[in-house]
């Protein structure tokens, strides 16, 4: 499924070898577009609003400049590029054997391994540079963040709980946004851990959905996931539990950050979208998985952030 920019539609397109490309792939064969598709750059919207949520809460203590906002957005985008790019490099042989992913940029040859490594290294250097430009605490934590988000790529080789590892890799975005502004830990101390847990459980839950179509392949390759360990129905039940915990954590985050009704309205809309997501995906019926994974989750983080933004402005 590729996005037709002129008509605004997702449509099926085949690669040069006749294999259909993976869903949510943008049309275009230029080098820049190949890099965009390499890391699914539009998916940055999933967790970026939660980084901005941390920044927004911190703005009660210190004024935000346009420079600071730009650095946070750039740092998050670079970190995600490193994480996804390294994941594609680590999984290139697996992706080549998986019918769903064999048309990705590395297995299909649209990017060389050298091109992939160069882009990942440049993104890592840019991330460290933005951390240096923000404050000393961000610079000190940046190498550990890169190590953690990159190590996720190997998690499914030894643990069924890789979904939560991915969730926490995104979840540190909220504390990172806060620390980028203040350069110090939050008060109350539990505010930032709760913010990270909200994203961890939210991302972990929908990553379980993402693993559903690969159940047979993962079993054959001896890869780990909750779907492989439990089967589809129990794994979806765990995803529901995690999404419930994510909503509880969002409420607690709002309490700790002294957010108002507009924020909780955003959380309520997000809860409705998550409920709709679970209505769409049933064990044995994954026909509406794209709508659940890409549409619902792309909106959840936005409405929660917008609620907090309205509350901050008012």
C-alpha positions as a printed Julia matrix, in Angstrom:
314×3 Matrix{Float64}:
   0.0     0.0    0.0
   1.53    3.29  -1.08
   0.34    6.84  -0.57
  -0.68    8.63  -3.72
   0.2    12.22  -2.84
  -1.97   13.71  -5.56
  -5.14   11.84  -4.73
  -4.49   11.44  -1.02
  -5.15    7.69  -1.06
  -3.29    4.57   0.0
  -2.94    2.21  -2.93
  -1.21   -1.07  -3.75
   2.11   -0.74  -5.58
   4.6    -3.45  -6.46
   8.35   -3.25  -6.23
  10.63   -3.99  -9.13
  10.49   -7.71  -8.42
   6.7    -7.87  -8.44
   6.3    -8.14  -4.65
   3.84   -5.73  -3.01
   5.48   -3.11  -0.85
   4.77   -2.92   2.84
   1.83   -0.8    3.98
   2.18    2.94   4.59
   4.95    3.35   2.0
   5.22    6.7    0.21
   5.48    6.81  -3.57
   8.83    7.91  -5.01
  12.21    6.42  -5.87
  14.55    9.35  -5.15
  17.21    8.83  -2.5
  15.47   11.13  -0.03
  12.17    9.26  -0.42
  13.96    5.94   0.0
  15.37    7.19   3.31
  11.92    8.4    4.34
  10.46    4.96   3.66
  13.49    3.24   5.2
  12.46    4.43   8.67
   8.75    5.11   7.97
   9.38    8.77   8.79
   5.65    9.75   8.93
   5.27    7.36  11.89
   7.26    9.89  13.92
   3.86   11.41  14.66
   3.02    8.44  16.91
   5.19    9.44  19.86
   6.45   12.96  19.06
   3.37   14.55  20.7
   4.33   12.84  23.96
   7.79   14.41  23.8
   6.05   17.74  23.26
   3.77   16.94  26.21
   6.81   16.73  28.48
   8.06   20.0   27.06
   4.65   21.63  27.57
   4.45   20.59  31.23
   7.98   21.89  31.8
   6.97   25.25  30.34
   5.23   26.03  33.64
   8.7    26.27  35.19
  10.71   27.75  32.36
   9.77   29.62  29.19
  10.15   27.72  25.92
  11.95   29.36  23.01
  11.51   28.49  19.34
  15.13   27.31  19.36
  14.39   24.89  22.18
  11.27   23.59  20.45
  13.17   23.04  17.23
  15.97   21.2   19.03
  13.52   18.88  20.79
  11.73   18.01  17.53
  15.06   17.47  15.77
  16.44   15.36  18.63
  13.35   13.14  18.69
  13.35   12.71  14.9
  17.05   11.83  14.87
  16.71    9.38  17.74
  13.83    7.64  16.0
  15.83    7.51  12.75
  18.69    5.82  14.6
  16.37    3.31  16.29
  14.42    2.37  13.15
  17.44    2.52  10.87
  19.48    0.24  13.11
  16.48   -2.07  13.4
  16.29   -2.38   9.62
  20.01   -3.12   9.46
  19.85   -5.75  12.21
  16.75   -7.39  10.69
  17.7    -7.19   7.02
  18.11  -10.95   6.6
  14.87  -11.69   8.45
  13.08   -9.04   6.41
  14.31  -10.65   3.21
  12.65  -13.94   4.22
   9.38  -12.42   5.42
   6.82  -11.92   2.6
   5.43   -8.86   4.42
   8.79   -7.09   4.65
  10.94   -8.4    1.8
  10.22   -5.26  -0.27
  11.77   -2.98   2.36
  14.64   -0.8    1.21
  17.54   -3.05   2.28
  16.19   -6.48   1.21
  14.96   -5.04  -2.11
  18.24   -3.27  -2.83
  16.75    0.22  -3.03
  19.28    1.18  -0.33
  22.71   -0.38   0.15
  23.96   -1.42   3.56
  26.58    1.33   3.34
  23.9     3.97   2.65
  21.89    2.72   5.61
  24.86    2.86   7.99
  25.87    6.34   6.84
  22.36    7.66   7.49
  22.17    6.05  10.93
  25.59    7.41  11.97
  24.72   10.92  10.72
  21.42   10.8   12.65
  23.23    9.63  15.8
  25.77   12.45  15.57
  22.97   14.96  14.98
  21.12   13.6   18.02
  24.18   14.01  20.22
  24.67   17.5   18.84
  21.11   18.53  19.71
  21.53   17.07  23.21
  24.71   19.13  23.65
  22.86   22.25  22.47
  20.03   21.69  24.99
  21.77   21.24  28.35
  24.48   19.18  30.13
  22.0    16.64  31.57
  20.58   15.85  28.13
  24.1    15.39  26.75
  25.05   13.05  29.62
  21.95   10.89  29.08
  22.0    10.9   25.27
  24.49    8.01  24.72
  22.53    5.76  27.08
  19.32    6.62  25.25
  20.89    5.68  21.9
  22.16    2.39  23.32
  18.77    1.48  24.79
  16.67    2.3   21.73
  19.09    0.51  19.42
  19.33   -2.62  21.57
  15.59   -3.16  21.11
  16.36   -4.52  17.64
  17.65   -7.76  19.21
  15.01   -8.1   21.95
  12.68  -10.37  19.98
  15.52  -12.85  19.66
  15.48  -13.64  23.39
  12.33  -12.28  25.09
   8.57  -12.4   24.59
   8.35   -8.94  26.18
  10.04   -7.0   23.39
   6.8    -5.02  22.98
   7.41   -3.29  26.3
  11.05   -2.65  25.41
   9.85   -0.84  22.29
   7.24    0.95  24.39
   9.84    2.24  26.84
  12.12    3.26  23.95
   9.3     5.59  22.91
   8.24    6.25  26.5
  11.43    8.07  27.43
  10.3    10.78  25.03
   8.08   12.4   27.68
  10.82   12.7   30.34
  13.25   13.77  27.61
  10.99   16.63  26.55
  10.72   17.77  30.15
  14.45   17.51  30.86
  15.28   19.37  27.66
  13.54   22.43  29.1
  14.39   22.24  32.8
  17.67   20.31  32.91
  16.53   18.72  36.18
  14.15   16.03  37.47
  10.47   16.69  38.04
   8.59   17.55  41.2
   6.8    15.34  42.19
   9.51   12.8   41.43
   7.04   10.23  40.07
   5.67   12.52  37.34
   8.21   11.6   34.68
   8.19    7.82  35.37
   4.38    7.83  35.11
   4.59    9.76  31.84
   7.06    7.21  30.49
   4.87    4.3   31.6
   1.82    5.78  29.86
   3.63    5.71  26.52
   5.28    2.36  27.28
   1.97    0.59  27.78
   0.3     2.42  24.89
   3.04    1.56  22.38
   3.5    -1.95  23.81
  -0.21   -2.65  23.33
  -0.36   -1.65  19.7
   2.96   -3.38  18.99
   1.22   -6.6   20.01
  -1.25   -5.84  17.21
   1.66   -5.25  14.84
   3.01   -8.72  15.66
  -0.26  -10.5   14.81
   0.3   -10.9   11.04
   3.82  -12.28  11.61
   2.8   -15.08  13.99
   3.56  -17.94  11.57
   6.81  -16.36  10.36
   8.02  -15.63  13.88
   7.33  -19.2   14.96
   9.23  -20.56  11.98
  12.19  -18.28  12.66
  12.07  -18.92  16.43
  11.49  -15.26  17.17
   9.76  -14.2   20.36
   6.55  -12.22  20.86
   3.49  -12.44  23.07
   1.54  -13.63  20.03
   3.98  -16.52  19.63
   3.97  -17.26  23.36
   0.23  -16.95  24.05
  -1.62  -17.06  20.74
  -3.72  -14.31  19.21
  -6.67  -14.12  21.59
  -4.67  -14.03  24.87
  -2.13  -11.61  23.34
  -4.93   -9.23  22.34
  -6.26   -9.49  25.9
  -2.84   -8.45  27.23
  -2.86   -5.52  24.8
  -6.21   -4.45  26.25
  -4.77   -4.62  29.76
  -1.75   -2.56  28.77
  -3.9     0.05  27.07
  -6.01    0.27  30.21
  -2.86    0.84  32.27
  -1.75    3.49  29.78
  -4.97    5.43  30.32
  -4.59    5.18  34.1
  -1.03    6.47  33.8
  -2.19    9.39  31.64
  -4.72   10.36  34.3
  -2.04   10.18  37.01
   0.3    12.24  34.85
  -2.38   14.9   34.52
  -2.82   14.96  38.3
   0.91   15.27  38.95
   1.29   17.99  36.3
  -1.8    19.88  37.53
  -3.46   19.7   34.12
  -7.1    20.66  33.7
 -10.32   19.58  32.02
  -9.12   20.09  28.44
  -6.33   17.56  29.0
  -8.7    14.98  30.47
 -11.06   15.55  27.55
  -8.17   14.67  25.25
  -7.45   11.54  27.28
 -11.15   10.61  27.05
 -11.09   10.97  23.24
  -7.92    8.89  23.19
  -9.65    6.2   25.26
 -12.48    6.14  22.74
 -10.03    5.7   19.87
  -8.27    2.87  21.69
 -11.64    1.18  22.31
 -12.42    1.54  18.59
  -9.01    0.05  17.78
  -9.79   -3.04  19.86
 -13.22   -3.31  18.24
 -11.57   -3.51  14.82
  -9.05   -6.25  15.6
 -10.35   -9.72  16.41
  -8.51  -13.04  16.75
  -8.44  -14.61  13.32
  -9.68  -11.43  11.6
  -6.91   -8.94  10.84
  -8.61   -7.37   7.82
  -8.95   -4.0    9.57
  -5.56   -4.02  11.28
  -4.2    -1.09   9.24
  -7.08    1.14  10.32
  -6.51    0.17  13.96
  -2.74    0.44  13.94
  -2.09    3.44  11.74
  -5.26    5.55  11.91
  -6.31    5.18  15.56
  -2.83    5.31  17.06
  -1.76    8.21  14.9
  -4.57   10.26  16.44
  -4.37    9.19  20.1
  -1.13   10.98  20.88
  -2.26   14.08  19.0
  -5.55   14.51  20.86
  -3.89   13.98  24.25
  -1.26   16.61  23.45
  -3.82   19.04  22.05
  -5.86   18.7   25.23
  -2.8    19.61  27.28
  -1.98   22.48  24.93
  -5.47   23.96  25.2
  -5.25   23.62  28.99
  -1.87   25.39  28.99
  -3.09   28.25  26.81
  -6.26   28.77  28.83
